[in-house]
C-alpha cells in the first residue's frame, strides 16, 4: 500500500537510462520502520515516496537487471519468480521475456506476484499494478555509490532480509573504499585524464553520472566535464573527435560490446596521437557491469583501478 509520494528530479535521457534498466537520484533512502530481518509491516522509501508492505513478499517479479542482482545478493533470490529479459545475472536468475522497458501488465500479473520491482523509466506501469492489488517498488538510476548502498538496504528490508541487506551494503562499501585508497596511494599526485565512451556515436559520461563518480573517486580528470553543453545533456554529452584529440586523455574506457571496438577507436583520424592510444591504455569494460550499480560495482571499480595503475606506470 502506498502512503505518500513526491515529485522526483528529471530522469536521465531515455536511451541511455534504459541501457542501465534502473531508475531517484537518492536511489531510495532505504529507511524502514523495521529494525531487523523479517519484521513486517515495513515502510521503505522508493523513487515515488513511502511504500508500506504488510507482509514479506513470497513472489517477486524484478523488471530491472540491477534490482535482480541486488535481490539475489541480499538473500531474496528464492523469492524471485520471474525477471525481465535482460536480467542475465546471476546464472540462477529466472530470466523471462518480460520487458522492463515497456512492461505488459497482464503478462506480469500472470506470474501472480505480490511485489514487482520497476525501473523509473517503467513507472507508468506502477499505478496499473497497484490497482490490481500488487505492491510495487520503483527504483531510480543511481548517480553515486551511496545509491547502491541505499538500494541494497531498501531491497533487504522490503523482502524480509534487512540484516543481509545491511551486510551486503557494508561489504560493497568497504571493498570499494579499500580499492580507492590503494589506487590513490599507488598513483600519488598524478592526475590522469579519462574519456568514457558510452557508444560508438561518442556519447560520454560526466562526473555527475554513476560511472563518472567511479572515475572521480579514483582521482581521474574526466574530459567530458569540460565539453560544451555537458550540463544540458544530463551528464551524457556527445563529444566530437576533435575535442577528444585536443583533450588527449591518458585513459579511454569503452562501455559497449564489439570485438573490434578498441581497434575501431584507435583507427579514427588523429586518434593515434592520443596518449591512451599511444600507450595501449584503451580498455573495453564489460557492458553489463559498467551500466549497472549492483554488487558487481566492486568488479567495475577494480577494473578501472587496474587500468589506472597500469597507465600511471607507462
C-alpha positions in Angstrom: 0.0 0.0 0.0 1.4 3.4 -1.0 1.0 6.1 1.7 2.9 9.1 0.2 4.6 10.4 -2.9 6.9 13.1 -4.1 7.9 14.6 -7.4 11.3 13.3 -8.4 14.1 15.1 -10.3 14.3 14.8 -14.1 15.4 11.3 -15.3 18.4 10.6 -17.4 18.0 10.8 -21.2 15.7 7.8 -22.0 18.0 6.0 -24.5 20.9 6.0 -22.0 18.9 5.3 -18.9 17.2 2.3 -20.4 20.5 0.7 -21.0 21.0 0.6 -17.3 17.4 -0.6 -16.6 17.3 1.4 -13.4 15.6 4.3 -12.0 15.6 8.8 -7.5 18.9 10.4 -7.5 18.9 9.3 -3.9 18.2 5.8 -5.0 15.6 5.4 -2.3 16.6 6.2 1.2 16.4 2.5 2.3 14.9 3.7 5.6 12.5 1.4 7.3 10.4 1.2 10.5 11.7 -2.4 10.9 14.8 -2.8 12.9 15.7 -6.4 11.9 15.0 -9.0 9.2 11.5 -10.4 9.0 9.7 -7.5 10.8 6.5 -6.6 9.0 4.7 -4.4 8.1 7.6 -2.4 6.9 7.8 1.0 5.3 10.5 1.9 2.8 11.1 4.9 0.5 11.3 4.3 -3.2 11.5 6.8 -6.1 7.9 7.9 -5.6 7.7 8.1 -1.9 6.9 5.8 1.1 5.6 2.3 0.5 4.2 0.1 3.2 4.4 -3.7 2.7 2.1 -5.6 5.0 3.8 -9.0 4.7 7.0 -10.5 3.5 6.7 -11.0 -0.3 6.8 -14.6 -1.5 6.6 -14.0 -5.2 8.7 -11.2 -6.6 8.9 -10.1 -10.2 12.0 -8.0 -10.9 11.9 -5.9 -14.1 15.4 -4.3 -13.6 18.6 -6.2 -14.1 20.3 -4.2 -11.3 17.5 -5.0 -8.9 17.7 -8.6 -9.8 21.4 -8.8 -8.9 20.7 -6.9 -5.7 17.8 -9.2 -4.7 20.0 -12.3 -5.0 22.8 -10.6 -3.2 20.7 -9.8 -0.1 19.3 -13.3 0.1 15.9 -12.8 -1.6 16.7 -14.9 -4.7 14.4 -17.7 -3.8 11.5 -15.3 -3.7 12.1 -14.0 -7.2 9.8 -16.0 -9.5 10.4 -14.0 -12.7 12.9 -11.4 -14.0 13.0 -9.3 -17.2 14.7 -10.3 -20.4 17.9 -8.6 -19.6 18.3 -10.0 -16.1 21.2 -12.3 -17.1 23.0 -12.4 -13.7 23.3 -14.3 -11.5 23.0 -17.5 -13.5 20.1 -18.8 -11.4 18.0 -15.6 -12.1 14.6 -16.7 -13.6 15.0 -14.7 -16.8 11.9 -14.5 -19.0 10.8 -12.5 -22.0 9.1 -9.9 -19.8 10.1 -6.3 -20.8 11.5 -4.0 -18.2 11.2 -1.1 -20.6 7.6 -1.3 -21.5 6.0 -3.8 -19.1 3.0 -5.8 -20.2 0.9 -5.6 -17.0 -1.2 -8.6 -17.9 1.9 -10.7 -18.5 3.4 -9.5 -15.2 0.2 -10.3 -13.3 0.2 -13.8 -14.9 3.2 -14.5 -12.6 0.9 -13.9 -9.6 3.4 -11.5 -7.9 2.9 -9.9 -4.6 5.8 -7.5 -5.2 7.1 -6.0 -8.5 10.3 -4.1 -8.8 10.4 -1.5 -11.6 13.0 0.9 -13.0 12.0 4.6 -13.0 11.5 4.5 -16.8 8.7 2.0 -16.4 7.0 3.9 -13.6 3.8 4.3 -15.6 3.0 0.7 -15.0 3.1 1.0 -11.3 -0.4 2.5 -10.9 -1.9 -0.2 -13.1 -0.3 -2.9 -11.0 -1.3 -1.3 -7.7 -4.9 -1.1 -8.9 -5.0 -4.9 -9.1 -3.5 -5.3 -5.6 0.2 -5.8 -6.4 2.8 -3.9 -4.3 5.3 -2.0 -6.4 8.7 -0.5 -5.7 10.2 1.9 -8.3 13.9 2.4 -8.2 15.8 5.3 -9.6 19.0 5.1 -11.6 22.0 5.6 -9.3 24.2 8.6 -9.6 26.7 7.6 -6.9 27.9 4.8 -4.7 25.6 5.8 -1.9 22.6 4.9 -4.1 24.0 1.4 -4.4 24.3 1.0 -0.6 20.8 2.5 0.0 19.1 0.3 -2.6 20.7 -2.8 -1.2 19.4 -1.9 2.2 16.0 -1.0 0.8 15.5 -4.3 -1.0 16.8 -6.2 2.0 14.2 -4.5 4.2 11.4 -4.9 1.7 11.9 -8.6 1.3 12.5 -9.6 4.9 16.3 -9.6 4.7 17.2 -6.4 6.4 20.3 -7.8 8.1 21.5 -9.3 4.9 20.9 -6.0 3.0 22.9 -4.1 5.6 25.7 -6.7 5.5 25.9 -6.6 1.7 25.9 -2.8 1.6 28.7 -2.7 4.2 30.7 -5.3 2.2 30.4 -3.4 -1.1 31.2 -0.1 0.5 34.2 -1.5 2.4 35.7 -3.1 -0.7 35.2 0.0 -2.8 36.8 2.2 -0.2 39.8 -0.2 0.0 40.3 -0.2 -3.8 40.0 3.6 -3.9 42.6 4.0 -1.1 45.0 1.6 -2.7 44.7 3.2 -6.1 45.3 6.7 -4.7 48.3 5.5 -2.8 49.7 3.9 -5.9 49.1 6.9 -8.2 50.0 9.6 -5.7 49.6 13.2 -7.0 49.4 12.0 -10.7 46.2 13.1 -12.3 45.3 11.2 -15.4 42.8 12.3 -17.9 39.9 9.9 -18.8 37.5 9.6 -21.6 34.5 7.3 -21.2 32.7 6.3 -24.4 29.1 5.1 -23.9 28.7 4.0 -27.5 30.5 4.4 -30.9 28.5 7.6 -31.5 30.9 9.2 -29.0 28.4 9.9 -26.2 30.3 10.2 -23.0 29.6 10.5 -19.2 30.5 13.4 -16.9 31.3 13.2 -13.2 27.6 13.8 -12.5 26.8 10.2 -13.5 27.4 6.9 -11.7 30.3 5.8 -13.9 31.6 9.4 -13.7 31.8 9.1 -9.9 33.8 5.9 -10.2 36.4 7.9 -12.2 36.4 10.9 -9.9 36.8 8.7 -6.7 39.8 7.2 -8.3 41.4 10.6 -8.9 40.8 10.8 -12.7 40.2 14.0 -14.6 37.1 13.5 -16.7 37.4 15.3 -20.1 33.6 15.2 -20.6 33.1 17.6 -17.7 34.6 20.3 -20.0 32.5 19.5 -23.1 30.2 22.2 -24.4 26.6 21.5 -23.4 27.5 18.8 -20.9 25.1 20.2 -18.3 22.3 20.4 -20.8 22.9 16.8 -21.9 22.0 15.4 -18.4 25.5 14.2 -17.9 25.8 12.4 -21.2 27.2 14.8 -23.8 28.1 13.7 -27.3 31.7 14.6 -27.9 33.5 15.3 -31.2 36.6 13.5 -32.3 38.4 16.9 -32.4 37.5 17.5 -28.8 38.8 14.1 -27.6 42.1 14.5 -29.6 42.6 18.0 -28.2 41.9 16.9 -24.6 44.4 14.0 -25.1 43.2 11.6 -22.4 45.6 9.2 -20.7 42.9 6.5 -20.4 39.9 5.6 -22.6 37.2 3.2 -21.5 34.6 1.7 -23.9 31.3 0.6 -22.4 29.8 -1.2 -25.3 30.3 -4.6 -26.9 32.1 -5.4 -30.1 35.2 -7.4 -30.8 36.7 -4.7 -32.9 35.7 -1.7 -30.7 39.2 -0.9 -29.5 40.7 -1.3 -32.9 38.0 0.9 -34.5 38.6 3.7 -32.0 42.3 3.6 -32.5 41.9 3.9 -36.2 39.9 7.1 -36.1 41.6 10.1 -37.7 44.2 11.6 -35.5 43.5 9.2 -32.6 46.9 7.7 -33.0 48.2 10.9 -31.3 46.1 10.4 -28.2 48.2 9.3 -25.2 45.8 6.5 -24.3 46.1 5.1 -27.8 49.9 5.5 -28.0 50.4 3.7 -24.7 47.8 1.0 -25.2 45.5 2.2 -22.5 42.2 1.8 -24.2 40.1 -0.5 -22.1 36.9 -2.3 -23.0 34.7 -2.7 -20.0 32.0 -5.3 -19.5 28.8 -3.8 -20.9 26.6 -5.1 -18.1 28.9 -4.5 -15.2 29.6 -0.9 -16.3 26.0 0.0 -16.8 24.6 -1.4 -13.6 25.1 -0.3 -10.0 24.5 -3.6 -8.1 27.0 -5.6 -6.1 29.3 -6.1 -9.1 30.2 -2.4 -8.9 33.1 -3.7 -6.9 34.3 -5.5 -10.0 33.9 -2.3 -12.1 35.9 -0.2 -9.6 38.7 -2.9 -9.5 38.8 -3.0 -13.3 39.2 0.8 -13.6 41.7 0.8 -10.7 43.9 -1.8 -12.5 43.9 0.3 -15.7 44.7 3.5 -13.8 47.7 1.9 -12.0 48.9 0.4 -15.3 48.6 3.8 -17.1 50.4 5.6 -14.3 53.3 3.2 -14.8 53.6 3.9 -18.5 
